[in-house]
Amino acid sequence: MEEPRKYKIEEEMNKLNLKNYKAASRLIPKYLNIAFNTFHNYRKLPLSGKADIPYATVVQLEGIFGMERGELANYPLQNKSLAALISEETCPEEEA
């Protein structure tokens, strides 16, 4: 079984018909100013891998595929506020 991917790029590409798929494979790397192979590697990033796509590129890809911010990620994004992080950091010190 294939390992899940970090981003839904491949799924979005597979929604395209053959003509648009070929055009997208050629045009997206050009638009992002990256090599074709880099785009191919982005599509195959494993969920458990350490490699990642630069944030600005992810935002551009979400725009290209008509997605909202955060929808390209194939994993849940956990967000904590700064106040929560500070609270978690200071609570153990107060107990000591």
C-alpha positions in Angstrom: 0.0 0.0 0.0 1.3 3.4 -0.9 2.0 5.9 1.9 -0.3 8.9 2.1 0.9 12.1 0.6 1.5 15.3 2.5 -0.5 17.5 0.0 -3.5 16.9 -2.3 -1.6 18.1 -5.5 -1.8 14.7 -7.1 -5.5 14.3 -6.4 -6.2 17.8 -7.9 -4.2 16.9 -11.0 -6.0 13.7 -11.4 -9.4 15.5 -11.5 -8.3 17.1 -14.8 -8.9 15.6 -18.2 -5.9 14.5 -20.2 -5.5 17.7 -22.2 -5.7 19.9 -19.1 -3.5 17.5 -17.1 -0.7 17.8 -19.7 -1.1 21.6 -19.8 -1.1 21.9 -16.0 2.0 19.7 -15.8 3.8 22.1 -18.1 2.3 25.5 -16.9 2.3 25.1 -13.2 6.0 24.7 -12.8 6.6 27.6 -15.1 4.1 29.8 -13.2 5.8 28.9 -9.8 9.2 29.4 -11.4 10.4 25.9 -10.4 11.7 23.0 -12.4 9.3 20.3 -13.7 11.1 17.7 -11.5 10.6 19.9 -8.4 6.8 20.1 -9.1 6.8 16.3 -9.6 8.6 15.8 -6.2 6.1 18.1 -4.5 3.3 15.9 -5.8 4.9 12.8 -4.2 5.9 14.1 -0.8 5.1 11.4 1.8 3.1 12.4 4.8 5.8 11.2 7.2 8.6 12.9 5.3 10.6 15.8 6.6 10.7 17.6 3.2 8.1 20.3 2.7 7.0 22.9 0.1 7.7 26.6 0.8 4.7 28.4 2.3 4.3 30.9 -0.5 4.3 28.1 -3.0 1.6 26.2 -1.1 -0.6 29.4 -1.1 0.0 29.8 -4.9 -1.0 26.1 -5.5 -4.1 26.5 -3.4 -5.0 29.5 -5.6 -4.3 27.6 -8.8 -6.5 24.7 -7.8 -9.3 27.0 -6.4 -8.8 25.9 -2.8 -9.2 27.8 0.4 -6.1 28.4 2.6 -5.1 25.2 4.3 -7.1 22.9 2.1 -4.1 21.6 0.1 -2.6 19.9 3.2 -3.5 16.3 3.5 -3.2 16.3 7.3 -4.9 18.3 10.1 -3.3 21.6 10.9 -3.2 22.1 14.7 -3.2 25.8 15.7 -2.6 27.2 19.1 -2.7 30.8 20.0 0.4 32.6 21.4 -1.4 33.0 24.7 -2.0 29.2 24.9 1.6 28.5 24.1 2.8 30.9 26.8 0.3 29.5 29.3 1.5 25.9 28.6 5.1 27.1 29.0 4.6 28.9 32.3 2.2 26.4 34.0 4.9 23.8 34.8 7.1 26.5 36.4 4.3 27.7 38.7 3.7 24.1 40.0 7.4 23.7 41.0 
